Amino acid sequence: MSAVSFTSEEILAQEAELQFEQFDTDTAWEVGSALRAEAVKRKAGVVIAISRNGQLLFYSALAGTSQDNAEWVRRKSAVTNRFQHASLYMRLKAEAGGADFNTKYYLSTDDYLAHGGCFPLGVRGAGVIGTITVSGLPQLEDHALIVDVLRSYLKK
């Protein structure tokens, strides 16, 4: 994959754009399967997790991943669940203010990790109801994988 970069403004626009009209267990399976297929196509060893209101609806660990990736998923998801924004957005926001994310918000690195790869699961009219998380690539590529698949899935 070529080099990617994102600004805070771009990520906020992605969050506004990439929302679902509805989201159920079948949708989780379809989106998760699309993420997995794209990861396989890119030869990317990633863990993919989709949760709605704290319930894990989809999980896949591809070859080359480990328990460490599952921990990164947990910690990145905690950031998005708490702040209702992409984990990469929260990292960039802290850095723009000249601060380390965990120091700024007094959060333990054992539980919160503001690295790219967790995207808020938004439903129009309902707000953020969960998370879509990828771990295994460099953080900007984790984020880009989610955005690329959501754009395709939502036909944006």
DSSP file (Angstrom, degrees, kcal/mol; ACC not computed):
  #  RESIDUE AA STRUCTURE BP1 BP2  ACC     N-H-->O    O-->H-N    N-H-->O    O-->H-N    TCO  KAPPA ALPHA  PHI   PSI    X-CA   Y-CA   Z-CA
    1    1 A M              0   0    0      0, 0.0     3,-0.1     0, 0.0   140,-0.1   0.000 360.0 360.0 360.0 141.7    0.0    0.0    0.0
    2    2 A S        -     0   0    0      1,-0.2     2,-0.0     0, 0.0     0, 0.0  -0.263 360.0 -73.9 -73.6 165.3    1.3    3.5   -0.8
    3    3 A A        -     0   0    0      1,-0.0     2,-0.3   138,-0.0    -1,-0.2  -0.337  55.0-166.8 -61.3 137.6    2.0    6.0    1.9
    4    4 A V        +     0   0    0     -3,-0.1     2,-0.3     2,-0.0   136,-0.1  -0.902  10.5 179.8-124.9 154.2   -1.2    7.4    3.5
    5    5 A S        -     0   0    0     -2,-0.3     2,-0.3   135,-0.1    -2,-0.0  -0.985   5.9-164.0-150.0 157.4   -1.9   10.4    5.7
    6    6 A F        -     0   0    0     -2,-0.3     2,-0.3    82,-0.0    -2,-0.0  -0.986   9.5-145.1-141.2 148.2   -4.9   12.0    7.3
    7    7 A T     >  -     0   0    0     -2,-0.3     4,-2.1     1,-0.1     5,-0.2  -0.719  33.4-110.7-103.9 164.0   -5.7   15.3    8.9
    8    8 A S  H  > S+     0   0    0     -2,-0.3     4,-2.3     1,-0.2     5,-0.2   0.902 120.3  52.8 -58.0 -41.5   -8.1   15.7   11.8
    9    9 A E  H  > S+     0   0    0      1,-0.2     4,-2.1     2,-0.2    -1,-0.2   0.895 107.2  51.4 -64.1 -40.4  -10.5   17.5    9.5
   10   10 A E  H  > S+     0   0    0      1,-0.2     4,-2.3     2,-0.2    -1,-0.2   0.903 109.8  49.9 -62.5 -40.6  -10.4   14.6    7.0
   11   11 A I  H  X S+     0   0    0     -4,-2.1     4,-2.5     2,-0.2    -2,-0.2   0.911 109.1  50.8 -67.6 -41.3  -11.2   12.1    9.8
   12   12 A L  H  X S+     0   0    0     -4,-2.3     4,-1.9     1,-0.2    -1,-0.2   0.900 110.7  50.1 -60.8 -39.4  -14.1   14.1   11.1
   13   13 A A  H  X S+     0   0    0     -4,-2.1     4,-2.4     2,-0.2    -2,-0.2   0.895 109.4  51.2 -65.5 -39.5  -15.5   14.3    7.5
   14   14 A Q  H  X S+     0   0    0     -4,-2.3     4,-3.2     1,-0.2    -2,-0.2   0.919 108.5  51.7 -61.8 -43.6  -15.0   10.5    7.2
   15   15 A E  H  < S+     0   0    0     -4,-2.5    -1,-0.2     1,-0.2    -2,-0.2   0.891 112.8  44.9 -61.4 -39.5  -16.9   10.0   10.4
   16   16 A A  H  < S+     0   0    0     -4,-1.9     3,-0.3    -5,-0.2    -1,-0.2   0.880 119.5  42.1 -70.3 -38.1  -19.8   12.1    9.2
   17   17 A E  H  < S+     0   0    0     -4,-2.4     2,-1.6     1,-0.2    -2,-0.2   0.905 104.5  62.5 -75.1 -44.2  -19.8   10.4    5.7
   18   18 A L  S  < S+     0   0    0     -4,-3.2   104,-0.5    -5,-0.2     2,-0.3  -0.453  73.2 129.0 -94.4  66.0  -19.4    6.8    6.7
   19   19 A Q        -     0   0    0     -2,-1.6     2,-0.2    -3,-0.3   104,-0.2  -0.847  50.6-126.5-117.1 154.2  -22.5    6.1    8.7
   20   20 A F  B     -a  123   0A   0    102,-3.0   104,-2.8    -2,-0.3     3,-0.1  -0.632   7.0-141.9 -96.4 153.9  -25.1    3.4    8.3
   21   21 A E  S    S-     0   0    0      1,-0.4     2,-0.3    -2,-0.2    -1,-0.1   0.803  92.5  -7.2 -79.2 -32.7  -28.8    3.7    8.0
   22   22 A Q        -     0   0    0      2,-0.0    -1,-0.4    -3,-0.0     2,-0.3  -0.963  65.5-156.9-154.5 159.2  -29.2    0.6   10.2
   23   23 A F        +     0   0    0     -2,-0.3     2,-0.2    -3,-0.1   100,-0.0  -0.919  22.3 153.0-148.6 117.9  -26.8   -1.9   11.7
   24   24 A D     >  -     0   0    0     -2,-0.3     4,-2.3    33,-0.0     5,-0.2  -0.653  60.7 -79.6-130.1-172.3  -27.6   -5.4   12.8
   25   25 A T  H  > S+     0   0    0      1,-0.2     4,-2.0     2,-0.2     5,-0.1   0.850 128.5  52.9 -64.0 -34.3  -25.7   -8.7   13.2
   26   26 A D  H  > S+     0   0    0      2,-0.2     4,-2.4     1,-0.2    -1,-0.2   0.907 108.6  50.0 -66.6 -40.3  -26.1   -9.5    9.5
   27   27 A T  H  > S+     0   0    0      2,-0.2     4,-3.0     1,-0.2     5,-0.3   0.910 108.5  53.2 -62.9 -42.0  -24.5   -6.1    8.7
   28   28 A A  H  X S+     0   0    0     -4,-2.3     4,-2.8     1,-0.2     5,-0.2   0.917 110.0  48.0 -59.0 -43.7  -21.7   -6.8   11.1
   29   29 A W  H  X S+     0   0    0     -4,-2.0     4,-2.6     2,-0.2    -1,-0.2   0.921 113.3  47.4 -63.1 -44.3  -21.0  -10.1    9.3
   30   30 A E  H  X S+     0   0    0     -4,-2.4     4,-2.1     2,-0.2    -2,-0.2   0.935 116.3  42.6 -64.1 -47.2  -21.1   -8.4    5.8
   31   31 A V  H  X S+     0   0    0     -4,-3.0     4,-2.6     2,-0.2    -2,-0.2   0.928 116.2  48.5 -66.3 -45.3  -18.8   -5.6    6.8
   32   32 A G  H  X S+     0   0    0     -4,-2.8     4,-2.5    -5,-0.3    -2,-0.2   0.903 112.1  49.1 -61.1 -41.6  -16.4   -7.8    8.7
   33   33 A S  H  X S+     0   0    0     -4,-2.6     4,-2.6    -5,-0.2    -1,-0.2   0.879 110.7  50.6 -65.8 -37.8  -16.3  -10.3    5.8
   34   34 A A  H  X S+     0   0    0     -4,-2.1     4,-2.2     2,-0.2    -2,-0.2   0.904 111.1  48.7 -66.3 -41.2  -15.6   -7.4    3.4
   35   35 A L  H  X S+     0   0    0     -4,-2.6     4,-2.4     2,-0.2    -2,-0.2   0.922 112.6  48.5 -62.3 -43.6  -12.8   -6.2    5.7
   36   36 A R  H  X S+     0   0    0     -4,-2.5     4,-2.6     2,-0.2    -2,-0.2   0.926 110.9  49.8 -63.5 -44.8  -11.3   -9.7    5.9
   37   37 A A  H  X S+     0   0    0     -4,-2.6     4,-2.4     1,-0.2    -1,-0.2   0.905 112.6  47.2 -61.4 -42.1  -11.5  -10.2    2.1
   38   38 A E  H  X S+     0   0    0     -4,-2.2     4,-2.1     2,-0.2    -1,-0.2   0.892 111.0  51.6 -67.8 -38.7   -9.7   -6.8    1.5
   39   39 A A  H  <>S+     0   0    0     -4,-2.4     5,-3.0     2,-0.2     4,-0.4   0.920 110.8  48.0 -63.0 -43.0   -7.1   -7.7    4.1
   40   40 A V  H ><5S+     0   0    0     -4,-2.6     3,-1.3     3,-0.2    -2,-0.2   0.925 110.4  52.2 -61.8 -44.3   -6.4  -11.0    2.4
   41   41 A K  H 3<5S+     0   0    0     -4,-2.4    -1,-0.2     1,-0.3    -2,-0.2   0.877 112.8  44.8 -58.1 -38.9   -6.2   -9.3   -1.0
   42   42 A R  T 3<5S-     0   0    0     -4,-2.1    -1,-0.3    -5,-0.1    -2,-0.2   0.442 111.5-122.9 -84.7  -0.5   -3.7   -6.8    0.5
   43   43 A K  T < 5 +     0   0    0     -3,-1.3     2,-0.6    -4,-0.4    -3,-0.2   0.907  57.0 159.3  56.4  43.6   -1.8   -9.7    2.1
   44   44 A A      < -     0   0    0     -5,-3.0     2,-1.2    -6,-0.1    -1,-0.2  -0.875  40.1-145.1-104.2 118.9   -2.3   -7.9    5.5
   45   45 A G        +     0   0    0     -2,-0.6     2,-0.3    91,-0.2    19,-0.1  -0.713  45.8 147.9 -81.0 100.2   -2.0   -9.9    8.7
   46   46 A V        -     0   0    0     -2,-1.2    16,-2.5    90,-0.1     2,-0.4  -0.897  49.0-130.1-133.3 160.0   -4.6   -8.2   10.8
   47   47 A V  E     -CB  61 135A   0     88,-2.6    88,-1.9    -2,-0.3     2,-0.4  -0.925  26.3-162.0-103.1 137.4   -7.2   -8.8   13.5
   48   48 A I  E     +CB  60 134A   0     12,-2.8    12,-2.2    -2,-0.4     2,-0.4  -0.984  11.4 175.7-123.4 130.7  -10.6   -7.4   12.7
   49   49 A A  E     -CB  59 133A   0     84,-2.5    84,-3.1    -2,-0.4     2,-0.4  -0.998  10.3-172.3-137.9 134.1  -13.2   -6.8   15.4
   50   50 A I  E     +CB  58 132A   0      8,-2.5     7,-3.0    -2,-0.4     8,-1.7  -0.992  12.0 179.4-126.1 124.7  -16.7   -5.2   15.2
   51   51 A S  E     -CB  56 131A   0     80,-2.3    80,-1.8    -2,-0.4     2,-0.4  -0.950  14.9-161.4-126.0 145.2  -18.7   -4.5   18.3
   52   52 A R  E >  S-CB  55 130A   0      3,-2.4     3,-2.4    -2,-0.4    78,-0.3  -0.990  79.9 -19.3-126.0 122.1  -22.1   -2.9   18.9
   53   53 A N  T 3  S-     0   0    0     76,-3.4    77,-0.1    -2,-0.4    -1,-0.1   0.866 129.9 -49.7  49.0  41.9  -23.0   -1.6   22.3
   54   54 A G  T 3  S+     0   0    0      1,-0.2     2,-0.6    75,-0.2    -1,-0.3   0.329 112.8 119.2  84.6  -8.1  -20.2   -3.6   23.9
   55   55 A Q  E <   -C   52   0A   0     -3,-2.4    -3,-2.4     1,-0.0     2,-0.5  -0.821  64.9-129.8 -95.9 124.6  -21.2   -6.9   22.2
   56   56 A L  E     +C   51   0A   0     -2,-0.6    -5,-0.3    -5,-0.2     3,-0.1  -0.601  33.7 168.6 -71.9 117.9  -18.6   -8.5   19.9
   57   57 A L  E     +     0   0A   0     -7,-3.0     2,-0.3    -2,-0.5    -6,-0.2   0.689  64.0  21.0-104.2 -25.3  -20.4   -9.2   16.6
   58   58 A F  E     +C   50   0A   0     -8,-1.7    -8,-2.5   -26,-0.0     2,-0.3  -0.992  59.9 168.6-147.7 136.7  -17.5  -10.1   14.3
   59   59 A Y  E     +C   49   0A   0     -2,-0.3     2,-0.3   -10,-0.2   -10,-0.2  -0.967   2.1 167.5-149.0 132.3  -13.9  -11.2   15.0
   60   60 A S  E     -C   48   0A   0    -12,-2.2   -12,-2.8    -2,-0.3     2,-0.5  -0.976  14.5-165.2-146.2 132.4  -11.3  -12.5   12.7
   61   61 A A  E     -C   47   0A   0     -2,-0.3   -14,-0.2   -14,-0.2     2,-0.1  -0.972  16.8-156.3-117.6 117.1   -7.5  -13.0   13.2
   62   62 A L    >   -     0   0    0    -16,-2.5     3,-1.4    -2,-0.5   -17,-0.1  -0.424  37.0 -71.2 -88.6 165.5   -5.5  -13.6   10.0
   63   63 A A  T 3  S+     0   0    0      1,-0.2    -1,-0.2    -2,-0.1     3,-0.1  -0.228 118.6  36.8 -54.7 139.5   -2.2  -15.4    9.7
   64   64 A G  T 3  S+     0   0    0      1,-0.4    -1,-0.2    -3,-0.1     2,-0.2   0.383  92.6 111.9  97.0  -3.0    0.7  -13.4   11.1
   65   65 A T    <   -     0   0    0     -3,-1.4    -1,-0.4   -19,-0.2     2,-0.3  -0.538  42.3-173.3 -98.6 169.1   -1.3  -11.9   14.1
   66   66 A S    >>  -     0   0    0     -2,-0.2     4,-1.1    -3,-0.1     3,-0.9  -0.835  47.5 -79.9-145.6-178.1   -0.9  -12.7   17.8
   67   67 A Q  H 3> S+     0   0    0     -2,-0.3     4,-2.0     1,-0.2     5,-0.2   0.793 122.6  68.6 -59.0 -28.5   -2.5  -11.9   21.1
   68   68 A D  H 3> S+     0   0    0      1,-0.2     4,-2.3     2,-0.2    -1,-0.2   0.903  96.6  52.0 -58.4 -40.5   -0.7   -8.6   21.0
   69   69 A N  H <> S+     0   0    0     -3,-0.9     4,-2.4     1,-0.2    -1,-0.2   0.890 106.6  53.0 -63.8 -38.9   -3.0   -7.6   18.1
   70   70 A A  H  X S+     0   0    0     -4,-1.1     4,-2.2     2,-0.2    -1,-0.2   0.882 109.2  49.9 -63.1 -37.3   -6.1   -8.5   20.2
   71   71 A E  H  X S+     0   0    0     -4,-2.0     4,-2.5     2,-0.2    -2,-0.2   0.898 108.8  51.3 -67.2 -40.5   -4.7   -6.3   23.0
   72   72 A W  H  X S+     0   0    0     -4,-2.3     4,-2.8     2,-0.2     5,-0.3   0.907 109.1  52.1 -62.5 -40.1   -4.2   -3.4   20.5
   73   73 A V  H  X S+     0   0    0     -4,-2.4     4,-2.6     2,-0.2     5,-0.2   0.944 110.5  47.9 -58.7 -48.5   -7.9   -3.9   19.4
   74   74 A R  H  X S+     0   0    0     -4,-2.2     4,-1.6     1,-0.2    -2,-0.2   0.922 115.8  43.1 -59.3 -46.4   -9.1   -3.7   23.0
   75   75 A R  H  X S+     0   0    0     -4,-2.5    38,-1.6     2,-0.2     4,-1.1   0.867 115.4  47.2 -73.7 -37.7   -7.1   -0.6   23.8
   76   76 A K  H  X S+     0   0    0     -4,-2.8     4,-1.8    -5,-0.2     3,-0.3   0.902 111.5  52.5 -68.5 -39.8   -7.9    1.3   20.5
   77   77 A S  H  X S+     0   0    0     -4,-2.6     4,-3.0    -5,-0.3     5,-0.2   0.866 102.6  59.1 -62.5 -36.1  -11.6    0.4   20.9
   78   78 A A  H  X S+     0   0    0     -4,-1.6     4,-2.0    -5,-0.2    -1,-0.2   0.877 104.6  50.8 -61.1 -37.2  -11.6    1.8   24.4
   79   79 A V  H  X S+     0   0    0     -4,-1.1     4,-2.6    -3,-0.3     6,-0.3   0.951 113.3  43.7 -64.0 -49.8  -10.5    5.2   23.0
   80   80 A T  H  X S+     0   0    0     -4,-1.8     4,-2.2     1,-0.2     5,-0.2   0.896 113.4  51.4 -66.4 -40.0  -13.3    5.2   20.4
   81   81 A N  H  < S+     0   0    0     -4,-3.0    -1,-0.2     1,-0.2    -2,-0.2   0.906 115.2  42.7 -61.9 -40.6  -15.9    4.0   22.9
   82   82 A R  H  < S+     0   0    0     -4,-2.0    -2,-0.2    -5,-0.2    -1,-0.2   0.900 127.7  27.0 -73.4 -41.3  -15.0    6.7   25.4
   83   83 A F  H  < S-     0   0    0     -4,-2.6    -2,-0.2     2,-0.2    -3,-0.2   0.518  93.0-131.4-105.3  -6.9  -14.6    9.7   23.0
   84   84 A Q  S  < S+     0   0    0     -4,-2.2     2,-0.3    -5,-0.3    -4,-0.1   0.771  74.4  98.8  62.1  27.5  -17.0    8.6   20.2
   85   85 A H  S    S-     0   0    0     -6,-0.3    -2,-0.2    -5,-0.2    -1,-0.2  -0.931  86.2 -78.2-137.2 161.2  -14.3    9.4   17.6
   86   86 A A     >  -     0   0    0     -2,-0.3     4,-2.0     1,-0.1    33,-0.2  -0.285  39.7-123.8 -56.5 142.5  -11.7    7.4   15.6
   87   87 A S  H  > S+     0   0    0     31,-2.0     4,-1.8     1,-0.2    29,-0.2   0.856 112.9  53.8 -59.6 -35.6   -8.7    6.5   17.6
   88   88 A L  H  > S+     0   0    0     30,-0.4     4,-2.7     2,-0.2    -1,-0.2   0.891 105.0  53.8 -66.9 -39.0   -6.5    8.2   15.0
   89   89 A Y  H  > S+     0   0    0      1,-0.2     4,-2.7     2,-0.2    -2,-0.2   0.929 108.1  49.9 -58.9 -44.9   -8.5   11.4   15.4
   90   90 A M  H  X S+     0   0    0     -4,-2.0     4,-2.0     2,-0.2    -1,-0.2   0.872 110.8  49.5 -64.7 -36.6   -7.9   11.4   19.1
   91   91 A R  H  X S+     0   0    0     -4,-1.8     4,-2.6     2,-0.2    -1,-0.2   0.950 113.1  45.9 -64.4 -48.6   -4.2   10.9   18.7
   92   92 A L  H  X S+     0   0    0     -4,-2.7     4,-2.5     1,-0.2    -2,-0.2   0.880 110.8  53.9 -63.3 -38.4   -3.9   13.8   16.1
   93   93 A K  H  X S+     0   0    0     -4,-2.7     4,-1.1    -5,-0.2    -1,-0.2   0.920 111.3  44.9 -62.1 -44.7   -6.0   16.0   18.4
   94   94 A A  H ><>S+     0   0    0     -4,-2.0     5,-2.6     1,-0.2     3,-0.5   0.929 114.0  49.3 -64.8 -45.0   -3.7   15.5   21.3
   95   95 A E  H ><5S+     0   0    0     -4,-2.6     3,-1.9     1,-0.2    -2,-0.2   0.868 104.6  58.6 -63.8 -36.6   -0.6   15.9   19.2
   96   96 A A  H 3<5S+     0   0    0     -4,-2.5    -1,-0.2     1,-0.3    -2,-0.2   0.821 106.3  49.7 -62.4 -29.7   -2.0   19.2   17.7
   97   97 A G  T <<5S-     0   0    0     -4,-1.1    -1,-0.3    -3,-0.5    -2,-0.2   0.342 122.1-109.9 -88.6   6.1   -2.2   20.5   21.3
   98   98 A G  T < 5S+     0   0    0     -3,-1.9     2,-0.3     1,-0.3    -3,-0.2   0.746  79.4 118.1  75.2  24.1    1.4   19.4   21.9
   99   99 A A      < -     0   0    0     -5,-2.6     2,-0.4    -6,-0.1    -1,-0.3  -0.857  69.4-114.8-125.0 157.2    0.4   16.6   24.3
  100  100 A D     >  -     0   0    0     -2,-0.3     4,-3.0     1,-0.1     5,-0.2  -0.748  33.2-128.4 -80.9 135.3    0.6   12.9   24.6
  101  101 A F  H  > S+     0   0    0     -2,-0.4     4,-2.2     1,-0.2     6,-0.2   0.923 105.4  45.5 -53.0 -53.3   -2.9   11.4   24.5
  102  102 A N  H  4>S+     0   0    0      1,-0.2     5,-2.2     2,-0.2     4,-0.5   0.863 115.9  46.5 -64.5 -36.3   -2.7    9.3   27.6
  103  103 A T  H >45S+     0   0    0      3,-0.2     3,-0.8     2,-0.2    -1,-0.2   0.929 110.8  52.7 -69.3 -45.1   -1.1   12.1   29.6
  104  104 A K  H 3<5S+     0   0    0     -4,-3.0    -2,-0.2     1,-0.2    -1,-0.2   0.896 120.3  32.1 -58.1 -43.2   -3.6   14.7   28.4
  105  105 A Y  T 3<5S-     0   0    0     -4,-2.2    -1,-0.2    -5,-0.2    -2,-0.2   0.332 105.7-121.0-101.1   7.3   -6.6   12.6   29.4
  106  106 A Y  T < 5 +     0   0    0     -3,-0.8     2,-0.4    -4,-0.5    -3,-0.2   0.906  61.3 150.0  56.1  45.2   -5.1   10.9   32.5
  107  107 A L      < -     0   0    0     -5,-2.2    -1,-0.2    -6,-0.2     2,-0.2  -0.895  48.8-114.6-114.9 140.9   -5.7    7.5   30.9
  108  108 A S    >>  -     0   0    0     -2,-0.4     4,-2.3     1,-0.1     3,-1.1  -0.460  11.1-139.8 -71.3 137.2   -3.6    4.4   31.5
  109  109 A T  T 34 S+     0   0    0      1,-0.2    -1,-0.1     2,-0.2   -34,-0.0   0.659 102.2  69.9 -69.6 -14.5   -1.7    3.0   28.5
  110  110 A D  T 34 S+     0   0    0      1,-0.1    -1,-0.2   -35,-0.0     3,-0.1   0.778 116.1  21.2 -69.2 -25.4   -2.8   -0.4   29.8
  111  111 A D  T <4 S+     0   0    0     -3,-1.1     2,-0.4     1,-0.2   -33,-0.2   0.659 123.3  47.5-116.7 -23.2   -6.4    0.4   28.8
  112  112 A Y     <  +     0   0    0     -4,-2.3     2,-0.4   -34,-0.1    -1,-0.2  -0.983  50.4 175.4-131.5 133.1   -6.3    3.1   26.2
  113  113 A L        -     0   0    0    -38,-1.6     2,-1.7    -2,-0.4   -34,-0.2  -0.911  16.8-157.5-139.3 108.4   -4.2    3.4   23.0
  114  114 A A        +     0   0    0     -2,-0.4     2,-0.3   -24,-0.1   -13,-0.1  -0.572  47.4 128.0 -89.0  76.5   -4.7    6.3   20.6
  115  115 A H        -     0   0    0     -2,-1.7     3,-0.3   -43,-0.1   -27,-0.2  -0.936  67.2 -88.5-124.1 150.4   -3.3    4.7   17.5
  116  116 A G  S    S+     0   0    0     -2,-0.3    26,-0.1   -29,-0.2    25,-0.1  -0.224  92.7  76.4 -59.1 144.6   -5.1    4.6   14.1
  117  117 A G        +     0   0    0      1,-0.3    17,-3.0    25,-0.2     2,-0.5   0.397  66.8  90.5 134.0   0.1   -7.3    1.6   13.5
  118  118 A C  E     - D   0 133A   0     -3,-0.3   -31,-2.0    15,-0.2   -30,-0.4  -0.990  49.6-174.3-124.0 128.2  -10.5    2.0   15.4
  119  119 A F  E     - D   0 132A   0     13,-3.0    13,-2.3    -2,-0.5     2,-0.1  -0.939  29.8-108.6-121.5 137.5  -13.4    3.8   13.7
  120  120 A P  E     - D   0 131A   0      0, 0.0     2,-1.1     0, 0.0    11,-0.3  -0.430  23.7-132.9 -67.7 136.5  -16.7    4.7   15.3
  121  121 A L  E     - D   0 130A   0      9,-2.6     8,-3.1    -2,-0.1     9,-0.7  -0.779  35.2-171.6 -89.1  98.4  -19.7    2.7   14.1
  122  122 A G  E     - D   0 128A   0     -2,-1.1  -102,-3.0  -104,-0.5     2,-0.4  -0.759  17.4-167.3-101.8 139.8  -22.2    5.4   13.4
  123  123 A V  E >>  -aD  20 127A   0      4,-2.4     3,-2.4    -2,-0.4     4,-2.3  -0.993  34.4-109.7-122.7 126.0  -25.9    5.0   12.6
  124  124 A R  T 34 S+     0   0    0   -104,-2.8    -2,-0.0    -2,-0.4     4,-0.0  -0.281 104.1  11.3 -55.5 130.2  -27.8    8.0   11.3
  125  125 A G  T 34 S+     0   0    0      1,-0.1    -1,-0.3     0, 0.0  -104,-0.1   0.232 127.5  59.9  85.9 -14.5  -30.2    9.3   13.9
  126  126 A A  T <4 S-     0   0    0     -3,-2.4    -2,-0.2     1,-0.2     2,-0.2   0.624  89.7-146.1-116.3 -22.3  -28.7    7.1   16.6
  127  127 A G  E  <  - D   0 123A   0     -4,-2.3    -4,-2.4     2,-0.0     2,-0.5  -0.535  57.0  -7.0  87.7-157.2  -25.1    8.3   16.8
  128  128 A V  E     + D   0 122A   0     -6,-0.2    -6,-0.2    -2,-0.2     3,-0.1  -0.646  58.9 167.2 -80.5 122.9  -22.1    6.1   17.6
  129  129 A I  E     -     0   0A   0     -8,-3.1   -76,-3.4    -2,-0.5     2,-0.3   0.381  60.6 -30.9-116.1  -0.1  -23.3    2.6   18.6
  130  130 A G  E     -BD  52 121A   0     -9,-0.7    -9,-2.6   -78,-0.3     2,-0.3  -0.957  65.7 -81.2 176.1-159.2  -20.0    0.7   18.5
  131  131 A T  E     -BD  51 120A   0    -80,-1.8   -80,-2.3    -2,-0.3     2,-0.5  -0.967   8.2-155.0-140.0 151.6  -16.6    0.3   16.9
  132  132 A I  E     -BD  50 119A   0    -13,-2.3   -13,-3.0    -2,-0.3     2,-0.4  -0.993  30.7-175.7-122.7 119.3  -14.9   -1.2   13.9
  133  133 A T  E     -BD  49 118A   0    -84,-3.1   -84,-2.5    -2,-0.5     2,-0.4  -0.944  16.9-177.2-128.7 139.5  -11.3   -2.0   14.7
  134  134 A V  E     +B   48   0A   0    -17,-3.0     2,-0.4    -2,-0.4   -86,-0.2  -0.994   6.9 178.5-130.2 137.9   -8.3   -3.3   12.7
  135  135 A S  E     +B   47   0A   0    -88,-1.9   -88,-2.6    -2,-0.4   -66,-0.1  -0.992  49.6  64.9-141.6 133.7   -4.8   -4.1   14.1
  136  136 A G  S    S+     0   0    0      1,-0.7   -91,-0.2    -2,-0.4   -90,-0.1   0.114  82.8  73.3 148.0 -23.4   -1.7   -5.4   12.4
  137  137 A L  S    S-     0   0    0      1,-0.2    -1,-0.7   -93,-0.1     5,-0.1  -0.562 100.8 -69.3-102.7 171.5   -0.6   -2.8    9.9
  138  138 A P    >>  -     0   0    0      0, 0.0     4,-2.1     0, 0.0     3,-1.0  -0.377  60.8-104.7 -55.8 147.9    1.0    0.6   10.6
  139  139 A Q  H 3> S+     0   0    0      1,-0.3     4,-2.0     2,-0.2     5,-0.2   0.788 118.8  51.5 -55.1 -37.0   -1.6    2.7   12.2
  140  140 A L  H 3> S+     0   0    0      1,-0.2     4,-2.4     2,-0.2    -1,-0.3   0.866 111.9  48.2 -68.4 -33.8   -2.4    4.9    9.2
  141  141 A E  H <> S+     0   0    0     -3,-1.0     4,-2.5     2,-0.2    -2,-0.2   0.854 107.2  55.2 -74.4 -35.4   -2.9    1.8    7.1
  142  142 A D  H  X S+     0   0    0     -4,-2.1     4,-1.6     2,-0.2    -2,-0.2   0.953 112.8  43.7 -56.9 -48.7   -5.2    0.2    9.7
  143  143 A H  H  X S+     0   0    0     -4,-2.0     4,-2.4     1,-0.2    -2,-0.2   0.926 112.8  51.4 -62.3 -46.5   -7.4    3.3    9.5
  144  144 A A  H  X S+     0   0    0     -4,-2.4     4,-3.0     1,-0.2     5,-0.2   0.869 104.8  56.8 -62.1 -37.8   -7.2    3.4    5.7
  145  145 A L  H  X S+     0   0    0     -4,-2.5     4,-2.2     2,-0.2    -1,-0.2   0.933 109.7  45.3 -59.3 -46.1   -8.3   -0.2    5.4
  146  146 A I  H  X S+     0   0    0     -4,-1.6     4,-2.8     2,-0.2     5,-0.2   0.949 114.9  47.0 -62.5 -49.1  -11.5    0.5    7.4
  147  147 A V  H  X S+     0   0    0     -4,-2.4     4,-2.6     1,-0.2     5,-0.2   0.919 112.0  50.6 -61.1 -45.4  -12.3    3.7    5.5
  148  148 A D  H  X S+     0   0    0     -4,-3.0     4,-2.0     1,-0.2    -1,-0.2   0.923 114.0  44.0 -59.3 -45.5  -11.7    2.1    2.1
  149  149 A V  H  X S+     0   0    0     -4,-2.2     4,-3.1    -5,-0.2     5,-0.2   0.910 113.2  50.3 -69.6 -41.9  -14.0   -0.9    2.9
  150  150 A L  H  X S+     0   0    0     -4,-2.8     4,-3.1    -5,-0.2    -2,-0.2   0.917 109.6  51.7 -62.7 -41.4  -16.7    1.3    4.5
  151  151 A R  H  <>S+     0   0    0     -4,-2.6     5,-2.7    -5,-0.2     4,-0.4   0.931 114.4  43.2 -59.0 -45.1  -16.7    3.5    1.4
  152  152 A S  H ><5S+     0   0    0     -4,-2.0     3,-0.9    -5,-0.2    -2,-0.2   0.938 115.9  47.5 -66.1 -47.0  -17.1    0.5   -0.8
  153  153 A Y  H 3<5S+     0   0    0     -4,-3.1    -2,-0.2     1,-0.3    -1,-0.2   0.911 116.9  42.0 -62.3 -44.1  -19.7   -1.1    1.4
  154  154 A L  T 3<5S-     0   0    0     -4,-3.1    -1,-0.3    -5,-0.2    -2,-0.2   0.450 109.6-125.7 -83.8  -0.3  -21.8    2.0    1.8
  155  155 A K  T < 5       0   0    0     -3,-0.9    -3,-0.2    -4,-0.4    -4,-0.1   0.905 360.0 360.0  55.9  47.3  -21.3    2.8   -2.0
  156  156 A K      <       0   0    0     -5,-2.7    -4,-0.2    -6,-0.2    -1,-0.1   0.404 360.0 360.0 -93.2 360.0  -19.9    6.3   -1.3
